[in-house]
Amino acid sequence: MTEWDRSKPILEIENLSISFFTRLREIPAVMDFSCTVRPGEAMGLVGESGCGKSTVALGVMQDLGVNGRIVGGSIRFKGRDLTTMPAQDLARLRGSEIAMIYQEPMASLNPAMTIGRQLMEVPMIHQKMPEQEARARARQLVADVRLPDPDRILHAYPHQLSGGQQQRIVIAMALMANPALLILDEPTTALDVTVEAGIVDLVKDLGRKYGTSMLFISHNLGLIMETCNRLCVMYSGEAVETGNIADVFNKMRHPYTQALFRAIPLPGADKNARPLRAIPGNFPLPHERPPGCNFGPRCDYFEQGRCDAGDIRMAPVAGDDRHDSRCLRFDEIDWAAKWKPEKEVEAAQVGDVVLRMDDVRKYYEVAASALFSGGGTKVVKANETLSFDARAGETLAIVGESGCGKSTFAKVLMGLETATSGKIMLFDESVQSTPIQNRNTDTVSSLQMVFQNPFDTLNPSMTVGAQIIRALEIFQVGKTTAERRQRMLELLDLVKLPREFADRMPRQLSGGQKQRVGIARAFAGDAKVVVADEPVSALDVSVQAAVTELLMEIQRKNHTTLLFISHDLSIVRYLSDRVMVMYLGHVVEIGSTDQVFAPPYHPYTEALLSAVPLADTTVEKTRIVLDGDIPSAMDPPPGCPFQTRCHWKSKVPGNLCDTQMPPMRQLDGGHQIKCHLAADILARMEPVFKPAPRAAE
């Protein structure tokens, strides 16, 4: 095999078309797709679910299954066309020169093999490396991906590691054979924002260290900005814009790219004055694409007879570095014009307190060795001394990493669990000891929940309308079947779903439509307090914008109190009036959104904010990557719960953080922080977000 010229692209995809063949028809998934990745370059692929990002990656890996087929174009890796390469040569390339990291790490790990053995297999198979040398390389890679105690990790099984640790092992495995190209398919979607920040830094550092080129697939534009130097935006199977990060972010030249940016909550967004804008219409099905421009039916600049007249090719944007757009009108559009909402919405009026928690605790007793009997019992302290109130018409966000107690708090409030101690007042009723089956109908209907995954809460064998009517029956709304059906149709109107959806089954709905059904059902009993547990985290950015807008509209109309549980601080900043930050069962900070997002911060809040990926080149962000994992609630550290990961700890004299629980301190305007830091140190805290310095003219 001839030596590859490093001055040439490592990956060249030209006019690639991929289809999937069913008994009924050919379904074109990717059409006329082109992109180039040069040595050491990181290319980001972004777009909504179903746009073809992962199909492109599987095309590069030549892993399209029995129904998938490349029907046009070429994929050249180091100058060789993968589409015509013999299967034997492909097998040698995969895992050695081209490696892929998938979204779910456990899908890539063998639960019956130790981590060390799985890592060693890669160079032993692909490079015939001796076992001793392979073990040394595995240990080096485990250290490179910043896992503590590499020797212990090598002897561990996958189930003994956290999600973030598993993902680091998968990255180490992908790098074991020192590949020239690394493909990452949504590698941080299921991870906490703090773990995500660590993985992002890790990927960038490893790319620099090993000179690896990357194809990074994500729907998160902020992540792409932090990890990549080039970007390709996809829509409905096509590349619609490509260029370097600065050009595409600051000088976008395709209406779809602009629409994506208008749908994400950047720091300047305001839910009343400058709301997000959902992309109108729906994503076209692959076999029902419109003539001409695929984005045409949803585009603000569509021109009939021109944009739908024939196929549209990518065209270069003058003056930029390999910046191309698939739009006939990009030279005619005023890209600097700001989008203005039709009307500025008045902020919801905040009323009286409707929910109050005083010193609420939730402990679980578990066997010390549940798998192997014997041993005493241990206590899991899921919630510790939760105290706060929520008012009518207010949005209170609850944020924190997995394991901080957010979902336990929601279960206790909903009556799915009872509190160990403390008091919960819902309106004038004490509910901390009343399980949901013992609560009266009024209490149940006035307090409802919207879940993260709507499909898990919908009955697949009942129509949408029947499920909403069932909720109305339980809440004793309407006296007759006709009245309940009418109310069901009104609820579909409320969540902006067509009335004909009443006769559809859940499988016939998209993710965003299912979530709207979940919201309609939550409001079936005229709910006054709604707990929304990560209600938009599984949705595309445009659908996310539409669902948050819907929640706010219903809130204004019904004067609903919204408890919004999330780990996405961008959407929290946009949506919430007040924010409560939880860590290891404790409330460590609570205040208005403006107070919590500006110094002084609790050190944990500061770290959370610094981990948020922002798709904004005008903002510079302080990087604080937390070391270690969140401690176990079964064995919390003494003193301050955050002291094992806090980089401010050295500023506190003596061993106060190690031995004493900090008091909840009252700052200005109702802002509270649970921290030992002296007032003068808090006052000198720098903001995490600052305006980026402008380049010299």
C-alpha positions in Angstrom: 0.0 0.0 0.0 1.4 3.4 -1.0 2.2 5.9 1.8 -0.5 8.5 2.2 0.3 12.2 1.6 -0.4 14.1 4.8 -1.0 17.3 2.9 -4.2 15.8 1.5 -7.6 15.3 3.2 -7.9 12.3 5.5 -11.6 11.9 4.7 -13.4 13.1 1.5 -17.1 12.5 1.1 -18.3 13.5 -2.4 -22.0 13.6 -3.5 -22.8 10.7 -1.1 -26.4 9.3 -1.4 -27.6 6.6 1.0 -31.0 4.8 0.8 -32.7 2.2 3.0 -34.9 -0.3 1.1 -38.1 -1.6 2.6 -40.7 -3.9 1.0 -42.8 -0.8 0.1 -40.2 1.7 -1.2 -36.7 3.1 -1.3 -36.3 5.7 1.5 -33.5 8.2 0.6 -31.8 9.0 4.0 -28.8 11.0 2.7 -28.6 12.9 -0.7 -25.7 14.6 -2.5 -23.7 15.0 0.8 -20.2 16.3 0.6 -17.7 17.2 3.3 -13.9 17.1 3.7 -11.9 16.5 6.9 -8.2 17.4 6.8 -5.5 15.9 9.1 -5.9 17.1 12.7 -9.2 18.8 11.9 -12.4 18.3 14.0 -15.6 18.5 11.8 -19.0 18.9 13.6 -22.2 17.5 12.0 -25.3 19.2 13.4 -29.0 19.1 12.6 -32.4 17.8 13.9 -33.1 14.1 14.6 -33.6 12.3 11.3 -31.5 14.6 9.2 -29.0 11.9 8.4 -26.0 12.7 10.7 -25.6 9.2 12.1 -26.3 7.6 8.6 -23.3 9.5 7.2 -21.2 8.1 10.1 -22.4 4.6 9.5 -21.7 5.1 5.8 -18.1 6.0 6.6 -17.9 2.8 8.8 -19.6 0.8 6.0 -22.0 -0.5 8.6 -25.5 0.3 7.1 -27.0 -3.1 7.9 -28.9 -5.3 5.4 -31.4 -2.6 4.2 -28.9 0.3 3.9 -27.1 0.9 0.6 -24.8 3.6 -0.8 -26.5 4.5 -4.1 -24.3 7.3 -5.3 -21.0 9.2 -4.6 -17.8 8.2 -2.9 -16.2 8.1 0.6 -12.4 8.3 0.4 -10.2 7.6 3.4 -6.6 8.5 2.9 -7.3 8.5 -0.8 -8.9 5.0 -1.0 -12.6 4.7 -1.8 -14.3 2.8 1.1 -17.4 2.1 -1.0 -15.4 -0.2 -3.3 -12.9 -1.6 -0.8 -12.8 -5.4 -0.3 -14.4 -6.6 3.0 -11.1 -7.9 4.3 -9.4 -4.5 3.9 -12.4 -2.8 5.6 -12.2 -5.1 8.6 -8.6 -4.1 9.0 -9.4 -0.4 8.9 -12.4 -0.5 11.3 -11.2 -0.2 14.9 -7.6 0.5 13.9 -7.5 3.4 11.5 -11.1 4.5 11.8 -12.8 4.2 15.2 -16.3 5.2 16.4 -17.7 6.2 19.8 -21.4 5.6 20.2 -24.0 7.5 22.3 -24.6 4.7 24.8 -21.3 3.4 26.3 -22.7 0.1 27.7 -23.6 -0.9 24.1 -19.8 -0.9 23.3 -18.7 -2.8 26.5 -18.8 -6.5 27.2 -20.4 -6.9 30.7 -18.6 -10.2 31.3 -15.0 -9.0 30.6 -12.8 -6.8 32.7 -12.0 -3.3 31.3 -8.3 -4.2 31.0 -9.0 -7.3 28.8 -11.4 -5.3 26.6 -8.9 -2.5 26.0 -6.0 -5.0 25.4 -8.0 -6.8 22.7 -7.9 -3.9 20.3 -4.1 -3.6 19.6 -3.6 -7.4 20.1 -6.1 -8.1 17.3 -5.4 -5.1 15.0 -1.7 -4.7 15.5 -0.7 -8.2 16.8 0.8 -6.4 19.8 2.2 -8.6 22.6 0.1 -9.0 25.7 2.5 -7.2 28.0 2.8 -4.2 25.7 -0.9 -4.1 25.2 -1.5 -4.0 29.0 1.0 -1.1 29.3 -0.8 0.8 26.6 -4.2 0.1 28.2 -2.9 1.5 31.5 -1.5 4.6 29.7 -4.8 5.3 27.9 -6.8 4.9 31.2 -4.5 7.5 32.7 -4.8 9.7 29.6 -8.6 9.7 29.9 -8.2 11.0 33.5 -9.6 8.1 35.4 -8.3 7.7 39.0 -6.3 4.6 40.0 -5.8 3.0 36.5 -4.8 -0.4 38.0 -8.1 -0.7 39.8 -10.0 0.4 36.7 -8.3 -2.2 34.6 -9.5 -5.0 36.9 -13.0 -3.6 37.2 -16.1 -4.7 35.2 -18.2 -2.2 33.3 -21.1 -2.3 35.8 -18.7 -1.1 38.5 -18.1 2.2 36.7 -20.4 5.3 36.5 -21.8 6.5 33.1 -19.1 9.1 32.7 -16.3 6.6 33.5 -17.8 4.1 31.1 -17.8 6.8 28.3 -14.1 7.6 29.1 -13.3 3.8 28.8 -15.1 3.7 25.4 -13.0 6.7 24.3 -9.8 5.0 25.5 -10.8 1.8 23.6 -11.3 3.8 20.4 -7.8 5.3 20.8 -6.0 2.1 21.7 -5.0 1.4 18.1 -4.1 5.1 17.6 -6.7 5.7 14.8 -6.3 8.5 12.2 -10.1 9.3 12.2 -12.4 9.2 15.3 -16.1 9.4 14.8 -18.2 10.5 17.9 -21.9 10.0 17.7 -23.6 12.1 20.4 -21.1 10.9 23.0 -22.3 13.1 25.8 -26.1 13.1 25.5 -26.8 10.9 28.5 -24.2 12.6 30.7 -24.4 15.3 33.3 -23.3 18.8 32.1 -20.2 18.6 34.5 -19.2 15.2 33.2 -19.9 16.4 29.6 -17.5 19.3 30.2 -14.8 16.9 31.3 -15.3 14.6 28.2 -15.2 17.7 25.9 -11.9 18.8 27.4 -10.6 15.3 27.2 -11.6 14.8 23.5 -9.8 18.1 22.6 -6.7 17.3 24.5 -6.5 13.8 23.1 -7.0 15.2 19.6 -4.0 17.5 20.1 -1.9 14.7 21.7 -2.5 12.0 19.1 -3.1 14.2 16.1 -6.5 12.5 15.5 -9.0 13.9 13.0 -12.6 13.9 14.2 -16.1 13.8 12.9 -18.3 14.9 15.9 -22.0 14.4 15.6 -24.3 16.4 17.9 -27.5 18.4 18.0 -25.9 20.8 20.5 -24.3 23.8 18.8 -22.5 24.8 22.0 -20.7 21.5 22.1 -19.7 21.7 18.5 -18.3 25.2 19.1 -16.2 23.9 22.0 -14.9 20.8 20.3 -14.6 21.5 16.5 -13.0 24.0 14.2 -15.3 23.2 11.3 -19.0 22.6 11.0 -21.5 21.0 8.6 -25.2 21.7 9.1 -27.5 19.0 7.8 -31.3 19.2 7.0 -33.4 16.3 5.7 -30.5 14.3 4.3 -28.5 17.2 2.8 -25.6 19.4 3.8 -27.1 22.9 3.7 -24.2 24.9 5.1 -20.5 24.2 5.8 -17.6 26.3 6.9 -15.3 27.1 9.8 -17.0 27.7 13.2 -16.4 31.5 13.2 -17.9 32.0 9.7 -21.0 29.8 10.2 -21.7 31.1 13.7 -21.1 34.8 13.0 -22.0 34.9 9.3 -24.5 32.2 8.7 -25.7 32.0 5.1 -28.6 29.5 5.2 -32.1 30.1 6.6 -32.1 26.7 8.4 -28.8 27.6 10.3 -30.4 30.9 11.2 -33.6 29.2 12.4 -31.6 26.8 14.6 -29.8 29.7 16.3 -33.1 31.4 16.9 -34.5 28.3 18.7 -31.6 27.9 21.2 -31.5 29.9 24.5 -28.4 32.1 24.2 -27.6 34.5 27.1 -29.5 37.4 25.5 -32.8 35.5 25.2 -35.7 36.7 27.3 -38.9 34.7 27.6 -41.0 37.9 27.5 -39.2 40.5 25.4 -37.0 38.2 23.2 -38.5 34.7 23.2 -37.1 31.8 21.3 -38.6 31.0 18.0 -39.6 27.5 17.1 -39.1 26.6 13.4 -42.6 26.6 11.9 -44.0 23.4 10.3 -42.7 19.9 10.6 -39.6 18.0 9.4 -40.5 16.3 6.1 -40.5 12.5 6.0 -37.8 11.1 3.7 -40.2 9.8 1.0 -42.3 13.1 1.2 -39.7 15.7 0.6 -40.8 18.8 -1.3 -39.6 19.8 -4.8 -36.5 22.0 -4.9 -35.3 23.2 -1.5 -36.1 20.7 1.3 -36.4 23.5 3.8 -38.7 25.6 1.5 -42.0 24.9 3.3 -40.6 26.1 6.6 -38.4 29.0 5.3 -39.1 32.7 5.9 -37.4 33.6 2.6 -39.1 31.0 0.3 -39.9 32.2 -3.2 -42.4 30.2 -5.2 -41.4 29.3 -8.7 -37.7 29.7 -7.8 -36.9 27.8 -4.6 -39.1 24.9 -5.7 -38.1 24.8 -9.4 -35.3 22.2 -9.3 -32.4 20.8 -7.3 -30.3 23.3 -5.5 -26.5 22.8 -5.3 -24.0 24.0 -2.7 -22.5 27.3 -3.7 -19.4 29.1 -2.2 -19.7 32.2 0.0 -17.3 34.7 -1.3 -14.3 35.7 0.9 -14.6 32.9 3.4 -12.6 29.7 4.1 -14.4 26.8 2.3 -17.8 28.3 3.4 -20.7 26.9 1.2 -24.5 27.3 1.3 -27.3 25.3 -0.3 -29.5 28.4 -0.8 -30.4 30.3 -4.0 -31.0 33.5 -2.2 -28.2 33.8 0.4 -26.8 36.9 -1.3 -30.2 38.7 -1.3 -31.2 38.1 2.4 -30.5 40.8 5.0 -28.8 38.5 7.6 -28.2 41.3 10.0 -31.9 41.9 10.5 -33.1 40.9 14.0 -36.2 38.7 14.4 -38.9 40.5 16.3 -41.8 38.6 17.9 -45.3 39.8 16.8 -46.0 41.0 20.3 -44.1 41.4 23.5 -45.6 39.2 26.2 -46.3 40.5 29.6 -44.5 38.6 32.4 -46.8 36.3 34.4 -47.9 37.9 37.7 -46.5 36.0 40.7 -49.2 35.5 43.4 -49.4 33.9 46.9 -47.4 30.9 48.1 -49.0 27.7 47.0 -46.3 25.2 48.0 -44.0 25.3 51.0 -41.4 22.8 52.1 -39.9 23.0 55.6 -36.9 21.0 56.6 -38.0 18.0 54.5 -35.8 14.9 54.6 -36.1 11.6 52.7 -34.0 8.7 53.8 -34.0 5.1 52.5 -32.8 2.1 54.4 -31.0 -0.5 52.3 -29.1 -3.7 53.2 -25.4 -3.0 53.4 -24.9 -6.0 51.0 -28.2 -6.4 49.2 -26.8 -8.9 46.7 -25.1 -11.2 49.3 -27.4 -11.0 52.4 -25.9 -10.4 55.8 -24.5 -7.1 57.0 -26.5 -4.4 58.7 -28.5 -1.7 57.0 -27.3 1.6 55.6 -29.1 4.8 55.2 -29.3 6.6 51.8 -29.8 10.3 52.5 -31.5 11.3 49.3 -32.9 14.6 50.5 -31.6 16.7 53.4 -33.3 19.7 55.0 -35.1 20.9 51.9 -36.7 24.3 52.7 -38.3 26.6 50.0 -41.6 27.9 48.8 -43.2 28.4 45.4 -45.8 31.0 44.4 -48.7 31.0 42.0 -47.6 31.8 38.4 -43.9 31.4 39.2 -41.4 29.1 37.5 -38.9 27.6 40.0 -36.1 25.6 38.4 -34.4 22.8 40.3 -30.9 22.0 39.0 -28.0 19.7 39.8 -26.2 16.6 38.7 -27.7 13.1 38.6 -27.9 11.8 42.2 -28.4 15.2 43.8 -32.0 14.4 44.9 -34.0 16.2 42.3 -36.2 13.3 41.3 -36.5 12.0 44.9 -37.9 15.5 45.8 -40.4 15.2 43.0 -41.5 11.7 44.1 -42.1 12.9 47.6 -44.0 16.0 46.4 -46.2 13.8 44.1 -46.9 11.3 46.8 -45.1 8.5 45.1 -42.9 8.4 48.3 -43.6 9.8 51.8 -41.2 12.2 53.6 -39.0 10.8 56.4 -39.4 14.1 58.3 -40.4 17.7 57.7 -43.5 19.4 56.4 -45.0 19.9 52.9 -47.9 22.3 52.6 -49.8 22.3 49.3 -52.2 25.1 49.4 -53.7 24.6 52.9 -53.1 20.8 53.1 -50.3 19.0 54.7 -49.2 16.2 52.3 -45.8 15.0 53.4 -47.1 11.7 54.9 -50.0 11.1 52.4 -49.2 8.7 49.6 -50.9 9.4 46.3 -53.5 6.6 46.6 -54.7 8.3 49.8 -54.9 11.8 48.5 -58.2 13.3 47.5 -59.1 13.9 43.8 -58.7 17.7 44.1 -55.2 17.4 45.5 -54.1 14.9 42.8 -55.6 16.9 39.9 -54.2 20.2 41.2 -50.6 18.7 41.4 -49.5 17.0 38.2 -46.2 15.9 36.5 -44.8 16.1 33.0 -42.1 13.4 32.5 -38.8 13.4 30.5 -39.7 10.5 28.2 -43.4 10.9 27.0 -43.5 7.5 25.4 -43.0 5.8 28.8 -46.1 7.4 30.1 -48.4 6.9 27.1 -50.3 3.6 26.7 -49.3 2.3 23.2 -52.6 0.5 22.7 -54.9 3.5 23.4 -55.6 6.5 21.2 -54.4 9.9 22.2 -58.0 11.1 22.8 -58.9 8.0 24.9 -55.9 8.6 27.2 -56.8 12.2 27.9 -60.5 11.3 28.5 -59.3 8.6 31.0 -57.5 11.4 32.9 -60.7 13.5 32.8 -62.7 10.6 34.3 -60.1 10.1 37.1 -60.2 13.8 37.9 -64.1 13.8 37.7 -64.2 16.5 35.1 -67.4 16.5 33.0 -70.6 14.7 33.8 -71.2 13.0 30.4 -69.1 11.3 27.8 -69.9 14.1 25.4 -68.7 16.8 27.9 -65.4 14.9 28.4 -64.8 14.5 24.7 -65.4 18.3 24.2 -63.0 19.1 27.0 -60.4 16.6 25.5 -60.6 18.5 22.2 -60.2 21.8 24.0 -57.0 20.4 25.7 -55.7 19.4 22.2 -56.3 23.0 21.2 -54.5 24.2 24.3 -51.3 22.3 23.4 -51.6 23.2 19.7 -52.3 19.8 18.3 -54.8 19.2 15.5 -58.1 17.8 16.8 -57.8 14.8 14.4 -54.9 13.6 16.6 -57.5 12.4 19.1 -57.9 9.3 16.9 -54.2 8.6 16.5 -52.1 6.1 18.3 -48.9 7.2 20.2 -46.7 5.5 17.6 -48.0 7.8 14.9 -46.7 10.9 16.7 -43.2 12.5 16.9 -41.4 13.0 20.2 -42.5 16.6 20.4 -46.1 15.7 19.7 -46.1 13.0 22.4 -44.7 15.5 24.9 -47.6 17.8 24.0 -50.1 14.9 24.8 -48.3 14.5 28.1 -48.8 18.2 28.9 -52.5 18.1 27.8 -53.0 15.1 30.2 -51.3 16.9 33.1 -53.6 19.9 32.6 -56.8 17.7 32.3 -57.7 18.4 35.9 -56.9 22.1 35.7 -53.5 21.6 37.5 -52.3 24.5 39.6 -48.8 23.1 40.3 -47.0 21.2 37.6 -43.7 19.4 38.2 -41.8 19.2 34.8 -39.0 16.6 35.1 -36.5 17.2 32.2 -39.5 17.7 29.9 -37.5 18.9 26.9 -34.1 17.2 27.3 -35.0 14.4 24.8 -36.3 16.9 22.1 -34.6 18.7 19.2 -33.8 22.3 19.8 -36.7 23.6 17.6 -39.2 21.2 19.3 -37.7 22.3 22.6 -38.4 25.9 21.8 -42.1 25.1 20.9 -42.7 23.0 24.0 -41.2 25.6 26.4 -43.3 28.3 24.7 -46.4 26.2 25.1 -45.6 25.6 28.9 -45.2 29.4 29.4 -48.4 30.2 27.5 -50.4 27.7 29.5 -48.8 29.1 32.7 -49.8 32.7 31.9 -53.4 31.6 31.0 -53.9 29.3 34.1 -51.6 31.0 36.6 -49.8 27.7 37.0 -46.8 27.2 39.3 -44.1 25.4 37.3 -41.4 23.4 39.1 -38.9 22.8 36.3 -36.3 20.1 37.0 -33.4 20.2 34.6 -29.6 19.9 34.2 -29.6 22.3 31.2 -28.7 25.6 32.6 -29.2 27.4 29.3 -33.0 26.6 29.2 -33.2 27.2 33.0 -31.8 30.7 32.6 -34.3 31.5 29.8 -37.4 29.9 31.5 -37.2 30.3 35.2 -38.0 33.2 37.6 -36.1 31.6 40.5 -33.5 28.8 40.7 -32.7 26.2 43.4 -29.4 24.4 43.1 -29.1 21.0 44.7 -26.1 18.9 45.6 -26.1 15.5 47.3 -29.6 16.1 48.7 -28.9 19.6 50.0 -30.1 23.0 48.7 -26.8 24.8 48.3 -28.1 28.0 46.6 -31.5 29.5 45.9 -32.4 32.9 44.5 -33.8 34.8 41.5 -32.4 33.7 38.1 -30.4 37.0 37.9 -28.9 36.4 41.3 -27.9 32.7 40.7 -26.4 33.4 37.3 -24.2 36.3 38.5 -21.6 36.3 41.2 -21.4 35.7 44.1 -22.0 32.0 43.4 -21.9 28.9 45.5 -18.7 27.2 44.2 -20.9 24.3 42.9 -23.2 26.7 41.0 -20.0 28.4 39.5 -18.8 25.0 38.3 -22.2 24.1 36.8 -22.3 27.4 34.9 -18.8 27.0 33.6 -19.8 23.6 32.2 -22.6 24.9 30.1 -21.7 24.7 26.4 -22.7 28.1 24.8 -23.1 28.5 21.0 -22.0 32.2 21.2 -18.7 33.4 19.9 -19.2 36.8 21.7 -19.0 35.2 25.2 -15.8 34.1 26.9 -16.3 31.5 29.6 -14.2 30.5 32.6 -13.4 26.8 32.6 -13.9 24.9 35.9 -13.9 21.1 35.4 -14.9 19.3 38.5 -12.6 16.4 39.6 -14.1 13.1 40.7 -17.7 11.9 40.8 -20.5 13.1 43.1 -20.1 11.1 46.4 -22.6 8.4 47.4 -25.7 9.5 49.3 -25.1 6.3 51.4 -21.7 7.6 52.5 -21.6 11.4 52.2 -18.5 13.3 53.2 -18.4 15.0 56.6 -18.8 18.7 56.8 -19.8 20.5 53.6 -21.2 18.0 51.0 -19.3 19.7 48.2 -15.9 19.9 49.9 -14.4 16.8 48.1 -14.6 18.6 44.7 -14.4 22.3 45.7 -11.6 24.4 44.3 -12.4 27.2 46.7 -11.8 25.0 49.8 -8.3 26.3 50.4 -9.7 29.9 50.9 -11.5 28.7 54.1 -9.3 28.8 57.2 -8.7 25.6 59.2 -10.6 22.4 58.5 -14.1 24.0 58.7 -15.2 22.6 55.3 -14.1 19.1 56.4 -15.9 19.1 59.8 -18.9 21.5 59.8 -22.0 21.7 57.7 -22.1 25.3 56.4 -25.1 27.4 57.5 -27.6 28.7 54.9 -26.6 32.4 54.6 -28.9 35.2 53.6 -27.5 37.5 51.0 -29.3 40.5 49.4 -32.8 40.2 48.1 -33.6 36.7 49.4 -30.5 35.2 47.8 -29.3 32.2 49.9 -26.0 30.3 49.8 -24.9 27.3 51.9 -21.1 28.0 52.1 -18.3 28.7 54.6 -16.6 31.3 52.3 -16.1 34.7 53.9 -18.2 37.6 52.7 -15.3 39.5 51.3 -14.2 36.5 49.1 -17.8 36.0 47.9 -17.9 39.7 47.0 -14.7 39.4 44.9 -15.9 36.5 42.8 -15.5 37.0 39.0 -18.4 36.3 36.6 -18.2 33.0 34.7 -19.4 34.6 31.4 -17.6 37.7 30.1 -17.7 39.4 26.7 -15.0 37.8 24.4 -12.1 40.2 23.5 -12.6 41.5 20.0 -10.0 40.7 17.4 -7.8 43.6 16.3 -9.4 45.3 13.3 
